[in-house]
Amino acid sequence: MTVTVQDVMRQMRNYFIASTLTGTFTVADGIIDLDPPLAPGAWVAIEGSGSLDGVHQLDENGKLPDAADGSWRGLLHLLSPTADFLRLCRDIRDWADKHPDETLLTEKFGSYSRSQSSSAWEKVFERRLRPYLRMFPEVKG
């Protein structure tokens, strides 16, 4: 299971919100129509769009990866995660990729079986995650 930056932000209840815009937003050719435009590599959290809700990093052309053209009314959070936090997210992702068996809990009873994600990475990185933990969530999802 790949652990994403959004997964870590959600677990820490910390999205590093720099500012929040409310209104109607349009995506055309993968670009959010804002003046001034968002910088390539910028992090955003979208709420209210349905299909685009979540945390995204703009690509090197300032585009939302895999975004279809359309409009939505909601919130656009401009995020500013620290370099240390992003480095920690990469370390967590790398660890989880190397330890896939430790990120899933599996139980079997006769013909019934299920697997669910465990919090192994949260335990392994607990000390390094602690400075980023917030008491209340900033973003839905």
PLY file of the C-alpha trace (Angstrom):
ply
format ascii 1.0
element vertex 141
property float x
property float y
property float z
element edge 140
property int vertex1
property int vertex2
end_header
0.00 0.00 0.00
1.49 3.33 -1.02
1.24 6.00 1.65
0.58 9.43 0.13
1.22 12.94 1.42
-2.57 13.25 1.79
-2.63 10.10 3.97
-0.02 11.58 6.31
-1.73 15.00 6.38
-5.06 13.34 7.19
-3.53 11.24 9.97
-1.84 14.32 11.47
-4.95 16.47 10.90
-2.49 19.04 9.54
-2.75 20.30 5.97
-0.39 23.29 6.33
-3.05 25.71 5.08
-1.50 29.03 4.03
-4.80 30.52 2.80
-8.27 29.47 1.72
-10.24 30.72 -1.27
-14.01 30.32 -1.43
-15.99 30.58 -4.64
-16.54 29.03 -8.03
-13.43 27.54 -9.60
-12.82 26.35 -13.14
-10.30 23.83 -14.43
-9.43 24.06 -18.12
-6.71 21.89 -19.64
-5.71 20.88 -16.10
-5.11 24.46 -14.95
-7.14 26.07 -12.16
-8.25 29.46 -13.48
-6.82 31.90 -10.91
-5.19 35.29 -11.18
-2.32 35.11 -10.49
-1.99 31.45 -11.52
-0.72 28.88 -9.07
2.97 28.08 -9.31
4.19 24.75 -10.67
4.70 22.29 -7.81
2.22 24.10 -5.54
0.14 22.02 -3.12
-3.64 22.52 -2.93
-6.57 20.87 -1.16
-9.91 20.96 -2.94
-13.31 20.67 -1.25
-16.70 20.68 -2.93
-15.80 19.48 -6.40
-16.67 15.84 -5.97
-14.18 14.22 -8.32
-11.23 16.52 -7.48
-11.67 16.61 -3.70
-8.41 15.94 -1.89
-4.81 17.05 -1.79
-2.94 17.59 -5.05
0.48 18.79 -6.12
0.52 20.71 -9.38
2.91 19.33 -11.98
5.86 21.17 -13.55
3.43 22.98 -15.90
1.16 24.15 -13.07
-1.53 21.60 -13.97
-3.62 19.30 -11.80
-2.66 15.76 -12.79
-5.52 13.82 -14.43
-8.04 16.65 -13.92
-11.00 16.84 -16.28
-12.27 20.23 -17.41
-15.12 21.58 -15.32
-16.25 23.96 -12.60
-17.18 23.61 -8.96
-18.28 25.78 -6.08
-16.36 25.17 -2.89
-13.04 25.73 -1.21
-9.51 25.83 -2.54
-6.92 25.63 0.22
-3.43 26.77 -0.74
-1.06 24.55 1.22
2.47 25.16 2.35
3.89 21.91 3.75
7.43 22.25 5.07
10.37 20.58 3.35
10.95 18.50 6.50
7.36 17.24 6.45
7.58 16.31 2.75
10.88 14.52 3.40
9.19 12.61 6.24
6.33 11.67 3.88
8.88 10.28 1.39
10.54 8.29 4.18
7.15 6.89 5.24
6.24 6.01 1.65
9.59 4.28 1.12
9.22 2.34 4.38
5.65 1.27 3.57
6.70 0.14 0.08
9.46 -2.02 1.61
7.17 -3.44 4.33
3.84 -4.14 2.59
2.96 -7.01 4.93
3.15 -4.68 7.93
0.58 -2.25 6.53
-2.25 -4.76 6.15
-4.20 -6.69 8.75
-5.77 -9.86 7.44
-8.23 -12.13 9.20
-9.79 -15.37 8.01
-12.62 -17.40 9.52
-13.65 -20.36 7.39
-14.74 -18.98 4.03
-14.76 -15.37 5.33
-11.67 -13.23 4.98
-10.92 -9.54 5.02
-7.94 -7.24 4.87
-7.72 -3.76 6.26
-5.04 -1.16 6.50
-3.18 -1.03 9.79
-1.35 1.88 11.30
2.11 0.33 11.21
3.78 3.37 9.64
2.20 5.63 12.26
3.84 3.57 15.02
7.22 3.36 13.30
7.35 7.12 12.63
5.45 8.26 15.73
8.31 10.30 17.21
9.01 12.12 13.93
5.29 12.71 13.26
4.50 14.15 16.71
5.56 17.78 15.93
3.05 17.90 13.05
0.04 16.51 14.95
-2.98 18.81 15.29
-5.89 18.30 17.64
-8.63 19.09 15.10
-8.79 18.57 11.32
-8.46 21.55 9.00
-9.85 19.98 5.84
-12.67 17.50 5.31
-11.54 14.12 4.05
0 1
1 2
2 3
3 4
4 5
5 6
6 7
7 8
8 9
9 10
10 11
11 12
12 13
13 14
14 15
15 16
16 17
17 18
18 19
19 20
20 21
21 22
22 23
23 24
24 25
25 26
26 27
27 28
28 29
29 30
30 31
31 32
32 33
33 34
34 35
35 36
36 37
37 38
38 39
39 40
40 41
41 42
42 43
43 44
44 45
45 46
46 47
47 48
48 49
49 50
50 51
51 52
52 53
53 54
54 55
55 56
56 57
57 58
58 59
59 60
60 61
61 62
62 63
63 64
64 65
65 66
66 67
67 68
68 69
69 70
70 71
71 72
72 73
73 74
74 75
75 76
76 77
77 78
78 79
79 80
80 81
81 82
82 83
83 84
84 85
85 86
86 87
87 88
88 89
89 90
90 91
91 92
92 93
93 94
94 95
95 96
96 97
97 98
98 99
99 100
100 101
101 102
102 103
103 104
104 105
105 106
106 107
107 108
108 109
109 110
110 111
111 112
112 113
113 114
114 115
115 116
116 117
117 118
118 119
119 120
120 121
121 122
122 123
123 124
124 125
125 126
126 127
127 128
128 129
129 130
130 131
131 132
132 133
133 134
134 135
135 136
136 137
137 138
138 139
139 140
